[in-house]
Every structure is written in structure tokens, then in C-alpha cells.
Amino acid sequence: MDLSVCSTNYNCAHALDRHLESVFRELDGFDFEYIVVDNRSKDSSWRILHDWSSSHPNVNVISRRCTMGEGREIAFSQSSSRHILVLDTDVVYSPLLRTFVARYMELCPSLSVQAIWGAIFVREQWVQAGGRRSLNTNEDADLWLRICKLGTMRWYPVRLGENLKETTAWGRSDHLSSRYPRRERVLRLLRREWDLHKTREVEKTDLQALIDSNTIDLRVAHAPERWPQNRTRRAGTRHFLEVARELKQVWLAP
């Protein structure tokens, strides 16, 4: 088997059919399995996933209450390929995904490579680094740093598709997504702060400098860009005040 696609899903019914269609279109010809852990979605995600698994024998759908990091680790535990392709269910993938996978297999199959909205990891490196921790925030960077210590982590900052999440809810602003009711937005904001505390090593790292010094060019499309998410570290008092403002914003939002 060429690839194990591992993903998590939560309330992404608005994008899910288009996501799955794009993945199966772009990976046509590869021998792959698609494993997705659904975090007990409250929309029609489960029906969509169940329909796909019923008609596609290489789709394995798991229902489990979990964080994103925990869900990806569960998906990984059910996978069988040496190469793990991590994708997001709110992204519709372009032909760049197919070319990215093909060029990776041709040029650097012994490395773990993170692109924008997708990454390929070597199973042995995932295991040796300790896998994904139970995190929603920094769960990707947390694994990056541990694989970096093995000397095998690289980045290819090219967008592999279109992210259908609201741009105001990317990265650390995920709690602002309309997928969540107000109470859950508050809980997700508080969970973000707990995850930031748990990933203090990530917060102390200049990730942009790390990515810049470990960028490779797979010559899939245009030249690599700068990493899109802002992970600027904030000082203690300023951080507290900004979180207080965010809590007020979330609570007063409709």
C-alpha cells in the first residue's frame, strides 16, 4: 500500500463531500486507505462519512470523542502504510496534492514533509517521535519539533488546496468558527489556552525561522511561500488582556 490517509472531522459537513471527492480524484492510481476519526459531529458529517465508507472499501470511519491530535493518533493506530498522509476535512484539494505526493515519493521518501493543508510522515519517524498528543492547538507544531530532533523534518510551504473554513477562524482563532455554538466557542478558547500551556516549548521556538531553514522545493508549482499562520508569542500581561477581550467577544457574539 502506498499511503495511509489519516484525518479527523468535526462539523465539516459543509465541505466533506467536496473534500472526499477531491482526495479520491487526486489520489486515483495510488494504493491508499482513508481513515477518519469523527469527533461526534452534530451536523450531517456522520451520514456523509458512513455513505462513503459503504461505497468505498478503503474508507475506515471511526466515531470517538477526542481532540484533533488524539483523533489523528487514533487514525494512525489503525493505519498500515509506511507513509502517512495527514489531510484536513475542511480542505478541497487541487491537483497539487497528486503532484506533491508523487514528487515526494520520487525525491525524498525518507523525510517527513509538511505542506500547507497537508503533510506526509514516515511511520517510523512518527513512532520514534512519540506520535500526536491530545491537543487542538499546536498539535501539528508539537510533532514537528520532535521529528526535527531526529533531523528528518522538512517544510514545503505551498497550498495543496482551498480551505473552506472562514479565514477569521484559521489557526488560533479556530474557536470563532460558525461550526460551534457560543458555549462551545468559549470552551474551545479556554482549551486553546490550556494547550498553549502544555506546548510551552513550541511557544518558545521561532517556528518561522525553523521552517525557513528547513524548507525544500519539490518543484510542484510556484516557489514556496511564507508559512501562513501567525504564531507570534505574546508577553504575560498582554496575553491575559487579549484573552479577556477574546472571551468577551465570543460571549457577546450571536
C-alpha positions in Angstrom: 0.0 0.0 0.0 1.4 3.4 -1.0 -0.3 5.7 1.6 -2.5 5.8 4.7 -4.5 9.0 4.7 -5.3 9.9 8.3 -7.7 12.7 9.2 -10.2 14.0 11.8 -13.5 15.6 11.4 -15.8 17.7 13.4 -18.9 19.5 12.0 -17.4 19.8 8.5 -20.5 18.6 6.6 -20.4 21.8 4.5 -17.1 20.7 3.0 -17.0 17.0 3.5 -18.4 15.7 0.2 -16.2 18.0 -1.8 -13.2 17.1 0.3 -13.6 13.4 -0.2 -14.3 13.8 -3.9 -11.1 15.8 -4.3 -9.0 13.3 -2.3 -10.2 10.3 -4.3 -9.8 12.2 -7.5 -6.3 13.3 -6.9 -5.1 10.0 -5.4 -6.6 7.9 -8.1 -4.0 5.4 -9.2 -2.3 5.3 -5.7 -3.0 2.3 -3.5 -4.3 4.1 -0.4 -6.6 3.8 2.6 -8.6 6.7 4.1 -9.0 6.6 7.9 -11.0 9.4 9.5 -12.0 9.8 13.2 -15.2 11.8 13.6 -15.4 13.8 16.9 -19.1 13.0 17.4 -20.2 15.7 14.9 -23.5 17.4 15.4 -24.2 18.1 11.7 -24.7 15.6 8.9 -21.0 14.6 8.8 -21.6 11.0 10.1 -24.1 10.3 7.4 -21.8 11.5 4.7 -18.9 9.5 6.1 -21.0 6.4 6.5 -22.2 6.7 2.9 -18.6 7.0 1.6 -17.4 4.0 3.7 -20.3 1.9 2.4 -19.3 2.5 -1.2 -15.5 2.7 -0.8 -13.9 -0.4 0.9 -10.7 1.6 1.6 -12.5 4.1 3.9 -12.5 3.4 7.6 -14.7 5.7 9.7 -14.3 5.8 13.5 -16.6 7.7 15.9 -14.7 8.9 19.0 -14.9 12.0 21.3 -11.4 13.4 21.0 -9.2 16.3 20.3 -7.6 16.8 16.9 -4.3 15.4 18.0 -5.8 12.4 19.7 -8.0 11.7 16.7 -5.1 11.7 14.3 -3.2 9.4 16.6 -6.2 7.0 16.7 -6.4 7.1 12.9 -2.6 6.4 12.8 -3.0 3.4 15.1 -5.5 1.9 12.5 -3.2 2.6 9.5 -0.9 0.2 7.8 1.3 2.1 5.3 4.9 3.2 5.8 3.8 6.7 4.7 1.1 8.7 6.5 -0.7 11.5 4.6 -2.4 13.8 7.0 -5.2 15.9 5.4 -8.0 18.2 6.7 -11.6 17.5 6.0 -12.4 21.2 5.5 -10.0 21.5 2.6 -10.9 20.8 -1.0 -7.6 19.5 -2.6 -6.3 20.6 -6.0 -4.2 18.6 -8.5 -1.2 19.9 -6.5 -2.0 17.2 -3.9 -1.3 14.4 -6.5 1.9 16.1 -7.7 3.1 16.7 -4.2 2.7 13.0 -3.3 4.3 11.8 -6.5 7.3 14.2 -6.2 7.7 13.3 -2.5 7.8 9.6 -3.3 10.3 10.3 -6.1 12.7 12.8 -4.3 12.5 12.4 -0.5 10.6 9.4 0.8 12.8 9.1 3.8 11.8 12.6 5.1 8.7 13.9 6.8 7.4 16.9 4.8 4.7 19.4 5.8 3.0 21.4 3.1 0.1 23.9 3.6 -3.1 21.9 4.4 -1.3 18.5 4.1 1.8 16.5 5.2 3.5 13.2 4.6 5.2 11.5 7.6 7.3 8.4 7.7 5.7 5.8 10.1 9.0 5.0 11.9 9.6 8.7 12.5 6.1 9.3 13.8 6.5 6.4 16.3 10.1 7.4 17.3 9.0 11.0 17.9 6.2 9.8 20.2 3.2 10.4 18.0 0.5 13.0 18.4 -0.6 14.3 21.8 -4.1 15.2 22.8 -4.1 18.8 21.6 -6.3 21.1 19.5 -3.8 24.0 19.4 -0.2 23.5 18.4 -0.8 19.8 17.8 1.0 19.9 14.5 3.9 22.0 15.6 4.3 19.9 18.7 5.0 16.8 16.5 7.2 18.9 14.1 9.6 19.8 16.9 10.0 16.2 18.0 10.7 15.0 14.5 13.1 17.9 14.0 15.2 16.4 16.8 15.5 13.3 14.5 16.8 15.5 11.7 14.2 14.5 9.3 11.5 17.2 9.3 11.1 19.5 6.3 8.6 22.0 5.0 7.2 22.8 1.6 5.1 25.9 2.1 2.7 25.5 -0.9 -1.1 25.4 -0.6 -2.4 22.0 -1.7 -6.0 23.1 -1.9 -8.6 25.5 -0.7 -9.5 25.7 2.9 -13.3 26.3 3.3 -13.1 27.4 6.9 -13.7 31.1 7.5 -10.4 32.9 7.2 -11.2 34.6 10.5 -11.2 31.2 12.2 -7.8 29.9 10.9 -5.1 28.8 13.3 -5.5 30.0 16.9 -8.8 31.7 16.0 -10.5 28.3 15.4 -12.9 28.9 18.3 -14.5 31.7 16.2 -15.8 29.3 13.6 -19.5 29.3 12.9 -19.4 25.5 13.3 -19.5 26.0 17.0 -22.4 27.3 19.2 -21.4 30.1 21.6 -20.9 27.9 24.7 -18.5 25.6 22.7 -16.6 28.6 21.4 -15.9 29.7 25.0 -14.8 26.1 25.9 -12.6 25.9 22.8 -11.0 29.2 23.6 -10.2 28.0 27.2 -8.9 24.7 25.8 -6.6 26.7 23.4 -5.0 28.4 26.4 -4.5 25.1 28.2 -2.9 23.6 25.0 -0.6 26.6 24.8 0.5 26.0 28.3 1.1 22.3 27.5 3.2 23.2 24.5 5.5 25.9 26.0 8.4 24.6 24.0 6.6 25.4 20.8 5.8 28.9 22.1 9.5 29.5 22.8 10.5 28.4 19.3 10.9 30.7 16.3 8.9 28.5 14.0 9.2 30.8 11.0 13.0 30.7 11.3 12.9 26.9 11.7 10.6 26.5 8.7 12.7 28.9 6.6 15.9 26.9 7.4 14.3 23.6 6.6 12.3 24.4 3.5 12.7 22.2 0.5 11.4 22.8 -3.0 9.7 19.9 -4.7 9.1 22.0 -7.8 5.4 21.1 -7.8 4.2 24.6 -8.6 5.4 28.1 -7.9 8.2 28.8 -5.4 7.4 28.1 -1.7 5.7 31.0 0.2 6.0 32.0 3.8 4.1 29.9 6.3 0.5 31.5 6.6 -0.4 31.2 10.2 0.7 33.8 12.8 2.1 32.2 15.9 3.6 35.3 17.4 4.3 34.8 21.1 2.6 37.3 23.5 4.0 38.6 26.8 2.2 37.5 30.0 0.1 40.7 30.8 -0.7 41.4 27.2 -1.7 37.8 26.7 -4.0 37.9 29.7 -5.7 41.1 28.4 -6.1 39.7 24.9 -7.6 36.5 26.1 -10.1 38.5 28.3 -11.0 40.5 25.2 -11.5 37.3 23.2 -13.7 35.8 25.8 -15.9 38.9 25.8 -16.0 38.9 22.0 -17.1 35.2 21.9 -19.7 35.7 24.7 -21.3 38.7 23.0 -21.3 37.2 19.5 -24.7 36.0 18.2 
